[in-house]
Amino acid sequence: MTTKQAHEHTRILVQAAARVCEDKKGEDTRILELDPIDSGLSDFFLITSALNDRQSQTIADEIEHTLKRDHGVMATSVEGRRQGDWILLDYVDFVVHVFLQERRAFYDIERLRKSARPLTPAEFDEELKAALAAKTRAARSKAGEKPAHAAVTKPKAKKPAKTAARKPAIAAKPAKKTAARHAPVKKTAGKKSARKK
């Protein structure tokens, strides 16, 4: 998998996790696309808020379940699930932060990552759709070029030359048989004309 493909795959996973946050009524869900300088840490942060610890645990559990079931991906580490005030799910290429509202305001991760580009799930979704549409168009244009390329290479094949070399040998054999067949026909024609006389 190339770096670009891995990045696209990560975006799909982040989108799936953000959708869970929205479905479970997470509030003020944001995706931070981290600056390449911070990419050693992670590519994305997904941040959402919950009203109480039970809701934050439900959101985290459902993200884990959805990503494992639909994408075969498991978090490398999970922290804070028992307390529920700040649950961190680390998927290496992206990290999910599920906060209680007051904890989120206190730690203010968005402010700490000023170089990151903040996106709403809707904006993130639009960017992903545009990227996938461009990839599809590129693949279709390449597929359209292949038949033309195949047509150019067919005349260069050696098979027609081998077939042409075999044809004279095959044609020579029936020519001898045809000559042998004509000889008896002439004799019978001569006999018929002799009988008529």
C-alpha positions as CSV (number, residue, x, y, z in Angstrom):
1,M,0.0,0.0,0.0
2,T,1.4,3.3,-1.0
3,T,1.5,6.3,1.3
4,K,-1.3,8.0,-0.6
5,Q,-3.5,4.8,-0.4
6,A,-2.7,4.5,3.3
7,H,-3.8,8.1,3.9
8,E,-7.0,7.6,1.9
9,H,-7.7,4.4,4.0
10,T,-7.1,6.4,7.2
11,R,-9.5,9.1,6.0
12,I,-12.2,6.4,5.5
13,L,-11.7,5.1,9.0
14,V,-11.8,8.6,10.5
15,Q,-15.1,9.2,8.6
16,A,-16.6,6.0,9.9
17,A,-15.6,7.0,13.5
18,A,-17.0,10.5,13.0
19,R,-20.3,9.0,11.8
20,V,-20.5,7.0,15.0
21,C,-20.0,10.2,17.0
22,E,-22.8,11.8,15.2
23,D,-25.1,8.8,15.5
24,K,-24.5,8.6,19.3
25,K,-25.2,12.3,19.7
26,G,-21.6,13.4,20.3
27,E,-21.5,17.2,20.4
28,D,-19.2,19.6,18.6
29,T,-17.4,16.8,16.7
30,R,-14.3,18.0,15.0
31,I,-11.6,16.4,12.9
32,L,-8.1,18.0,13.1
33,E,-5.9,17.2,10.1
34,L,-2.5,17.5,11.7
35,D,0.4,19.3,10.1
36,P,3.0,17.0,8.4
37,I,5.4,18.2,11.1
38,D,3.2,16.4,13.6
39,S,2.6,13.4,11.4
40,G,5.0,11.4,13.5
41,L,2.4,11.6,16.2
42,S,-0.7,10.9,14.0
43,D,-2.4,12.1,10.9
44,F,-5.8,13.1,12.4
45,F,-7.4,13.7,15.7
46,L,-11.1,13.1,16.0
47,I,-12.6,15.0,19.0
48,T,-16.1,14.9,20.3
49,S,-17.9,15.8,23.5
50,A,-20.4,13.8,25.6
51,L,-22.8,15.0,28.3
52,N,-21.9,12.3,30.8
53,D,-19.5,9.4,31.3
54,R,-22.0,6.8,30.2
55,Q,-22.5,8.5,26.9
56,S,-18.7,8.9,26.4
57,Q,-18.2,5.2,27.1
58,T,-21.0,4.3,24.7
59,I,-19.5,6.4,21.9
60,A,-16.0,4.9,22.5
61,D,-17.4,1.3,22.6
62,E,-19.4,1.9,19.4
63,I,-16.4,3.3,17.5
64,E,-14.3,0.3,18.5
65,H,-17.1,-2.1,17.5
66,T,-17.8,-0.4,14.2
67,L,-14.1,-0.2,13.1
68,K,-13.5,-3.8,14.0
69,R,-16.6,-5.1,12.4
70,D,-16.6,-3.1,9.2
71,H,-12.9,-2.5,8.6
72,G,-11.1,-5.1,10.6
73,V,-9.2,-2.5,12.6
74,M,-8.6,-2.5,16.3
75,A,-7.2,0.3,18.5
76,T,-3.6,-0.2,19.6
77,S,-4.4,1.3,23.0
78,V,-7.4,2.6,24.9
79,E,-7.2,4.9,27.9
80,G,-9.6,6.4,30.3
81,R,-12.6,4.1,29.6
82,R,-13.2,3.4,33.3
83,Q,-13.5,7.1,34.3
84,G,-15.2,8.1,31.1
85,D,-14.2,11.8,31.3
86,W,-11.6,11.6,28.6
87,I,-11.4,8.4,26.6
88,L,-8.6,8.1,24.1
89,L,-8.6,5.5,21.3
90,D,-5.3,5.2,19.5
91,Y,-5.4,3.8,16.0
92,V,-1.8,5.0,15.2
93,D,-2.7,7.0,12.1
94,F,-5.5,8.7,13.9
95,V,-6.5,9.2,17.5
96,V,-10.1,9.5,18.8
97,H,-10.7,11.7,21.9
98,V,-14.1,11.4,23.6
99,F,-14.4,14.1,26.3
100,L,-16.9,15.2,28.8
101,Q,-17.6,18.9,27.9
102,E,-15.9,20.4,30.9
103,R,-12.7,18.3,30.4
104,R,-12.6,19.3,26.7
105,A,-12.8,22.9,27.6
106,F,-10.1,22.5,30.2
107,Y,-7.6,20.6,28.0
108,D,-8.5,22.5,24.8
109,I,-6.7,20.3,22.3
110,E,-7.8,22.3,19.4
111,R,-5.9,25.3,20.8
112,L,-2.8,23.2,21.5
113,R,-2.7,22.1,17.8
114,K,-2.9,25.5,16.2
115,S,-1.1,24.2,13.0
116,A,-3.8,21.6,12.5
117,R,-6.6,22.2,10.0
118,P,-10.0,21.8,11.8
119,L,-12.9,20.2,9.8
120,T,-16.4,19.3,10.6
121,P,-17.5,15.8,9.7
122,A,-19.5,17.2,6.8
123,E,-16.5,19.1,5.4
124,F,-14.3,16.0,5.9
125,D,-16.9,13.9,4.1
126,E,-17.1,16.3,1.1
127,E,-13.3,16.2,0.8
128,L,-13.2,12.4,0.9
129,K,-15.9,12.1,-1.7
130,A,-14.1,14.6,-4.0
131,A,-10.8,12.6,-3.6
132,L,-12.5,9.3,-4.3
133,A,-14.3,10.8,-7.3
134,A,-11.0,12.0,-8.7
135,K,-9.5,8.6,-8.2
136,T,-12.4,6.9,-10.0
137,R,-12.1,9.3,-12.9
138,A,-8.4,8.6,-13.2
139,A,-9.0,4.9,-13.1
140,R,-11.7,5.1,-15.8
141,S,-9.5,7.2,-18.1
142,K,-6.6,4.7,-17.7
143,A,-9.1,1.9,-18.5
144,G,-10.2,3.8,-21.6
145,E,-6.5,3.9,-22.8
146,K,-5.9,0.2,-22.4
147,P,-7.9,-1.0,-25.5
148,A,-6.1,1.4,-27.7
149,H,-2.8,0.2,-26.4
150,A,-3.8,-3.4,-26.8
151,A,-4.8,-2.8,-30.4
152,V,-1.3,-1.3,-31.2
153,T,0.5,-4.3,-29.7
154,K,-1.6,-7.0,-31.5
155,P,0.0,-6.5,-35.0
156,K,3.4,-6.9,-33.5
157,A,2.7,-10.4,-32.3
158,K,4.7,-13.2,-33.8
159,K,1.8,-15.6,-34.2
160,P,0.6,-14.4,-37.6
161,A,4.1,-14.8,-39.0
162,K,4.3,-18.5,-37.9
163,T,0.8,-19.2,-39.4
164,A,1.9,-17.7,-42.7
165,A,5.0,-19.9,-42.8
166,R,2.9,-23.0,-42.3
167,K,0.3,-22.2,-45.0
168,P,2.5,-22.8,-48.1
169,A,3.4,-26.3,-46.8
170,I,-0.3,-27.1,-46.3
171,A,-1.3,-25.6,-49.6
172,A,1.4,-27.7,-51.5
173,K,0.0,-31.0,-50.4
174,P,-3.5,-30.5,-51.7
175,A,-2.2,-29.3,-55.0
176,K,-0.6,-32.7,-55.7
177,K,-3.8,-34.5,-54.7
178,T,-5.8,-32.3,-57.0
179,A,-3.5,-33.1,-59.9
180,A,-4.0,-36.8,-59.2
181,R,-7.7,-36.4,-59.2
182,H,-7.9,-34.6,-62.5
183,A,-6.0,-37.4,-64.3
184,P,-8.7,-40.0,-63.8
185,V,-11.4,-37.5,-64.7
186,K,-9.7,-36.9,-68.1
187,K,-9.5,-40.6,-68.7
188,T,-13.2,-41.1,-68.1
189,A,-14.0,-38.2,-70.2
190,G,-12.0,-39.8,-73.0
191,K,-13.8,-43.1,-72.6
192,K,-17.2,-41.4,-72.9
193,S,-16.2,-39.7,-76.1
194,A,-14.9,-43.0,-77.4
195,R,-18.2,-44.8,-76.7
196,K,-20.2,-42.2,-78.4
197,K,-18.2,-42.8,-81.6
